[in-house]
Amino acid sequence: MQHAEWICIVDFGSQYTQLIARRIRELGVYCEIHPFHLALNVMRRNTPVGVILSGGPSSVYDEDAPRIEADVFETGIPLLGICYGLQLIALHHQGAVDPAAHREYGKAELRLDNQTDLFNGVSQDTVVWMSHGDTLTRIPTDFEVIAHTTNAPICAIRNPDLRQYGVQFHPEVIHSVEGKKILSNFVYGVCKAQGGWNPASFIEQSIDEIRKTVGDERVICALSGGVDSAVAAVLLYKAIGDQLQCIHIDNGVMRKDESAKVVKTFRDQYHIPLKFVDASDLFLDRLAKITDPEEKRKIIGATFIEVFDKEAAEFRDAAYLAQGTLYPDVIESVHFKGPSATIKSHHNVGGLPERMNLKLIEPFRELFKDEVRNVGRTLEMPKHILERHPFPGPGLAIRVLGEIDRQRLSLLRDVDEVYIDEIRKAGEYDNIWQAFAVLLPVKSVGVMGDARTYEFTIALRAVTSIDGMTADWARIPYDVLERISNRIINEVRGVNRVVYDISSKPPSTIEWE
Ligand code: XMP
């Protein structure tokens, strides 16, 4: 989307790049992350008020180190380099970087040599978060040192005439105690941003933009019932009313009664034009005997596209396809934007528009899930939709490990219902990012009454997370876990053992497949 005032964050692959975006938006200024090799082009189309060069895992001297065109240093737009970004600025202005200097991770005591502009209002001694290998050993031409630490004599630099700044530490990380103040100084003090960006202004701008883009054409939207597509549908409906046509497909791997609930909410409550398609037989036939997770994803993705394409045939006059794609979907998918590695191929992005010859509308492409929830709240959508845990596109297919069949799916649906019900009753649901049960293709021995049983094992997973990129296992109280386990084993036939997953992401992932 084109925002009048925005900050461009150039991604060089740092694990903290998203945090920079988060902080800037928390400061009330819209920003977007673009990969180093595309950023300058984006900036040429829509000039940002400032540019932040992110950190990155490379050394500036690596042969394949990511670089940005030198033009970025000549645009006159204020620039802040963080870690690797600082080193790029330094090299451009004839500074020197020493890859041999000792590495530094963790907290460091920063001492300011200048308390104006970037460090305005920041304490002279302040704790910052360091995570770097290379350090600056020669001050770039026409720059001055504005802060140092014991290990990094050139820890922050500036050239106020060029409005270019660089810091070796990570102001975006929470352990940099006054980091937010420093980013605020850059955004408001140096870039002279006006601010005022919030969910309400986002909605207003999006509606304007959607109307302008769409004109009097028709838009179709795949409505899964998850938070992202639900908020997207409501936003679009607000923008273009009945020009929107939603399609909900039951792919056979949804949770219990899910499709019925989606239809009820969106058709009956919101009066959004919605076509319901039950394609569960087709999906399940194709998934039979498939055990490889990526193959399951591919089959579901391809079948979804096929069914959607067929069902959308009656709306051939539609020119646009709307999707609730989020920023993490974009970077975790094969269409990733920056240099971060692909872990699992999410099928949400790509495929459909090319095949259907539709143009894409993705109003949340640059947002994080919590921001989409805020947009939904501002649109006064009900809590039970907004606070729902994320549910992956491939649904229960990646939670019935190994082979999938109707019986196993039905068993998992019953288990899932009990699990979520107890978590809600215990008041834990909203503290958890995502909770779900996994059916393991493992049978074990148990005893019920006087009889030996030999039945399936359920693994319960619950994680806390900010954005699904990293996660920790949720500390659900033992008595709640006990109730859940008792109820599952007593109420769901075919299960005689329940275990709780205590791994975090990384190194595990949230889903088991
Ligand atoms: P992982 O398992 O990669 O999951 O830690 C991170 C988040 O993404 C969801 N997920 C998916 N979502 N299609 C989706 O739409 C997928 O193929 C997919 N795989 C994982 C997962 O539920 C979690 O919220």
Boltz pocket constraint, residues with backbone or C-beta under 6 A from the ligand:
constraints:
  - pocket:
      binder: B
      contacts: [[A, 297], [A, 343], [A, 344], [A, 345], [A, 346], [A, 347], [A, 348], [A, 390], [A, 391], [A, 392], [A, 393], [A, 394], [A, 434], [A, 468], [A, 469], [A, 505], [A, 508], [A, 509], [A, 510], [A, 511], [A, 512]]
      max_distance: 6.0
